[in-house]
């Protein structure tokens, strides 16, 4: 994991340790560069014989692996190897290292004792949300490679393809047309009696409809304890990049928008934080994931 930290850089590595309950100190192992020293400044002060501390450390390692997967999948391969294939090879190597200590790494990058199982509801909501968005992005990429899947299909038919992808990844816990808030949301991922993702799918029909219909509709489906949402936006225009820019602009300039993340053009995911209209408002993370379809 110390070697992996070198691939993340301090800006990606530090958030993995934040909130873990560990306090950093002067690194005892100073043989590496800045990222490795940052990793050691925490890891060197963990009592590895303490089961509680080990469990918290494994949570940090899980977050590191998820961030690392994103780095690998966005990196350039001179051999033209697909991103998922590159990651699969790296993950196999990491799994072998952990296996020596009696640990297994699941497909969702959870680190468990060999033979142990841990229910999904023990994962933090933000981890489940990030995993669900990853599944949607990969489903989007595959859909775009197979235009026959969406050709002449309506919004609900395309949504059902996403429902299959999320259902497969989360053991059937994702449902469609589910009652929540003031209506039926297109996609609802509920784990451990908590909504970890509320999704509203739309085919692009212009900026006005997007602004005046989609956003109010999405917020109508969100309750006070729903903090994560996604907008899969289906685009049938000849220049989808222009539509993505318009949609992102509408969200960024919406009166409810309180923050906008740096655009992820490579992953084609655009993140915003929108605030509800309420006497006691709450903030919701909203990810825009565009689909260029036929």
DATA-V375367 format. One record per residue. N is the residue number from 1. SS is DSSP state (a for helix, b for strand, c for the rest). BURIAL is + if it has 24 or more other C-alpha atoms within 12 Angstrom, else -. Layout:
BEGIN
n=N ss=SS burial=BURIAL
n=N ss=SS burial=BURIAL
END
This chain:
BEGIN
n=1 ss=c burial=+
n=2 ss=a burial=+
n=3 ss=a burial=+
n=4 ss=a burial=+
n=5 ss=a burial=+
n=6 ss=a burial=+
n=7 ss=a burial=+
n=8 ss=a burial=+
n=9 ss=c burial=+
n=10 ss=a burial=-
n=11 ss=a burial=-
n=12 ss=a burial=+
n=13 ss=a burial=+
n=14 ss=a burial=+
n=15 ss=a burial=-
n=16 ss=a burial=+
n=17 ss=a burial=+
n=18 ss=c burial=-
n=19 ss=c burial=-
n=20 ss=c burial=+
n=21 ss=c burial=-
n=22 ss=c burial=+
n=23 ss=c burial=-
n=24 ss=c burial=-
n=25 ss=c burial=-
n=26 ss=c burial=-
n=27 ss=c burial=-
n=28 ss=c burial=-
n=29 ss=c burial=-
n=30 ss=c burial=-
n=31 ss=c burial=-
n=32 ss=c burial=-
n=33 ss=c burial=-
n=34 ss=a burial=+
n=35 ss=a burial=+
n=36 ss=a burial=+
n=37 ss=a burial=+
n=38 ss=a burial=+
n=39 ss=a burial=+
n=40 ss=a burial=+
n=41 ss=a burial=+
n=42 ss=a burial=+
n=43 ss=a burial=+
n=44 ss=c burial=-
n=45 ss=c burial=+
n=46 ss=c burial=+
n=47 ss=c burial=-
n=48 ss=c burial=-
n=49 ss=c burial=-
n=50 ss=c burial=-
n=51 ss=a burial=-
n=52 ss=a burial=-
n=53 ss=a burial=-
n=54 ss=a burial=-
n=55 ss=a burial=+
n=56 ss=a burial=+
n=57 ss=a burial=+
n=58 ss=a burial=+
n=59 ss=a burial=+
n=60 ss=a burial=+
n=61 ss=a burial=+
n=62 ss=a burial=+
n=63 ss=a burial=+
n=64 ss=a burial=+
n=65 ss=a burial=+
n=66 ss=a burial=+
n=67 ss=a burial=+
n=68 ss=a burial=+
n=69 ss=a burial=+
n=70 ss=a burial=+
n=71 ss=a burial=+
n=72 ss=a burial=+
n=73 ss=a burial=+
n=74 ss=a burial=-
n=75 ss=c burial=-
n=76 ss=c burial=-
n=77 ss=c burial=-
n=78 ss=c burial=-
n=79 ss=c burial=-
n=80 ss=c burial=-
n=81 ss=c burial=-
n=82 ss=c burial=-
n=83 ss=a burial=+
n=84 ss=a burial=-
n=85 ss=a burial=-
n=86 ss=a burial=+
n=87 ss=a burial=+
n=88 ss=a burial=-
n=89 ss=a burial=-
n=90 ss=a burial=-
n=91 ss=a burial=+
n=92 ss=a burial=-
n=93 ss=a burial=-
n=94 ss=a burial=+
n=95 ss=a burial=+
n=96 ss=a burial=-
n=97 ss=a burial=-
n=98 ss=a burial=-
n=99 ss=a burial=-
n=100 ss=c burial=-
n=101 ss=c burial=-
n=102 ss=c burial=-
n=103 ss=b burial=-
n=104 ss=b burial=+
n=105 ss=b burial=+
n=106 ss=c burial=+
n=107 ss=c burial=-
n=108 ss=c burial=+
n=109 ss=c burial=+
n=110 ss=c burial=+
n=111 ss=b burial=+
n=112 ss=b burial=+
n=113 ss=b burial=-
n=114 ss=c burial=-
n=115 ss=c burial=-
n=116 ss=c burial=-
n=117 ss=c burial=-
n=118 ss=c burial=-
n=119 ss=c burial=-
n=120 ss=a burial=+
n=121 ss=a burial=-
n=122 ss=a burial=-
n=123 ss=c burial=+
n=124 ss=c burial=-
n=125 ss=a burial=+
n=126 ss=a burial=+
n=127 ss=a burial=+
n=128 ss=a burial=+
n=129 ss=a burial=+
n=130 ss=a burial=+
n=131 ss=a burial=+
n=132 ss=a burial=+
n=133 ss=a burial=+
n=134 ss=a burial=+
n=135 ss=a burial=+
n=136 ss=a burial=+
n=137 ss=a burial=+
n=138 ss=a burial=+
n=139 ss=a burial=+
n=140 ss=a burial=+
n=141 ss=a burial=+
n=142 ss=a burial=-
n=143 ss=a burial=+
n=144 ss=a burial=-
n=145 ss=a burial=-
n=146 ss=c burial=-
n=147 ss=a burial=-
n=148 ss=a burial=-
n=149 ss=a burial=-
n=150 ss=c burial=+
n=151 ss=c burial=-
n=152 ss=c burial=-
n=153 ss=c burial=-
n=154 ss=c burial=-
n=155 ss=a burial=+
n=156 ss=a burial=-
n=157 ss=a burial=-
n=158 ss=a burial=+
n=159 ss=a burial=+
n=160 ss=a burial=+
n=161 ss=a burial=+
n=162 ss=a burial=+
n=163 ss=a burial=+
n=164 ss=a burial=-
n=165 ss=a burial=+
n=166 ss=a burial=+
n=167 ss=a burial=+
n=168 ss=a burial=-
n=169 ss=a burial=+
n=170 ss=c burial=+
n=171 ss=c burial=-
n=172 ss=c burial=-
n=173 ss=c burial=+
n=174 ss=b burial=+
n=175 ss=b burial=+
n=176 ss=c burial=+
n=177 ss=c burial=-
n=178 ss=b burial=+
n=179 ss=b burial=-
n=180 ss=b burial=+
n=181 ss=c burial=-
n=182 ss=c burial=-
n=183 ss=b burial=-
n=184 ss=b burial=-
n=185 ss=b burial=+
n=186 ss=c burial=+
n=187 ss=b burial=+
n=188 ss=b burial=+
n=189 ss=b burial=+
n=190 ss=b burial=+
n=191 ss=b burial=+
n=192 ss=c burial=-
n=193 ss=c burial=-
n=194 ss=b burial=+
n=195 ss=b burial=+
n=196 ss=b burial=+
n=197 ss=b burial=+
n=198 ss=b burial=+
n=199 ss=b burial=+
n=200 ss=c burial=+
n=201 ss=c burial=+
n=202 ss=b burial=+
n=203 ss=b burial=+
n=204 ss=c burial=+
n=205 ss=c burial=-
n=206 ss=c burial=-
n=207 ss=a burial=+
n=208 ss=a burial=-
n=209 ss=a burial=-
n=210 ss=a burial=+
n=211 ss=a burial=+
n=212 ss=a burial=-
n=213 ss=a burial=-
n=214 ss=a burial=+
n=215 ss=a burial=+
n=216 ss=a burial=+
n=217 ss=a burial=+
n=218 ss=a burial=+
n=219 ss=a burial=+
n=220 ss=a burial=+
n=221 ss=c burial=+
n=222 ss=c burial=+
n=223 ss=c burial=+
n=224 ss=c burial=-
n=225 ss=c burial=-
n=226 ss=c burial=+
n=227 ss=c burial=+
n=228 ss=b burial=+
n=229 ss=b burial=+
n=230 ss=b burial=+
n=231 ss=b burial=+
n=232 ss=b burial=+
n=233 ss=b burial=+
n=234 ss=b burial=+
n=235 ss=b burial=+
n=236 ss=c burial=+
n=237 ss=c burial=-
n=238 ss=c burial=-
n=239 ss=c burial=-
n=240 ss=a burial=-
n=241 ss=a burial=-
n=242 ss=a burial=-
n=243 ss=a burial=+
n=244 ss=a burial=+
n=245 ss=a burial=+
n=246 ss=a burial=+
n=247 ss=a burial=+
n=248 ss=a burial=+
n=249 ss=a burial=-
n=250 ss=a burial=+
n=251 ss=a burial=+
n=252 ss=a burial=+
n=253 ss=c burial=-
n=254 ss=c burial=+
n=255 ss=c burial=-
n=256 ss=c burial=+
n=257 ss=b burial=+
n=258 ss=b burial=-
n=259 ss=b burial=-
n=260 ss=b burial=+
n=261 ss=c burial=-
n=262 ss=c burial=-
n=263 ss=c burial=-
n=264 ss=b burial=-
n=265 ss=c burial=-
n=266 ss=c burial=-
n=267 ss=c burial=+
n=268 ss=c burial=+
n=269 ss=b burial=+
n=270 ss=b burial=+
n=271 ss=b burial=+
n=272 ss=b burial=+
n=273 ss=b burial=+
n=274 ss=b burial=+
n=275 ss=b burial=+
n=276 ss=c burial=+
n=277 ss=c burial=-
n=278 ss=c burial=-
n=279 ss=c burial=-
n=280 ss=c burial=-
n=281 ss=c burial=-
n=282 ss=c burial=-
n=283 ss=b burial=+
n=284 ss=b burial=+
n=285 ss=b burial=+
n=286 ss=b burial=+
n=287 ss=b burial=+
n=288 ss=b burial=+
n=289 ss=b burial=+
n=290 ss=b burial=+
n=291 ss=b burial=+
n=292 ss=b burial=+
n=293 ss=c burial=+
n=294 ss=c burial=+
END
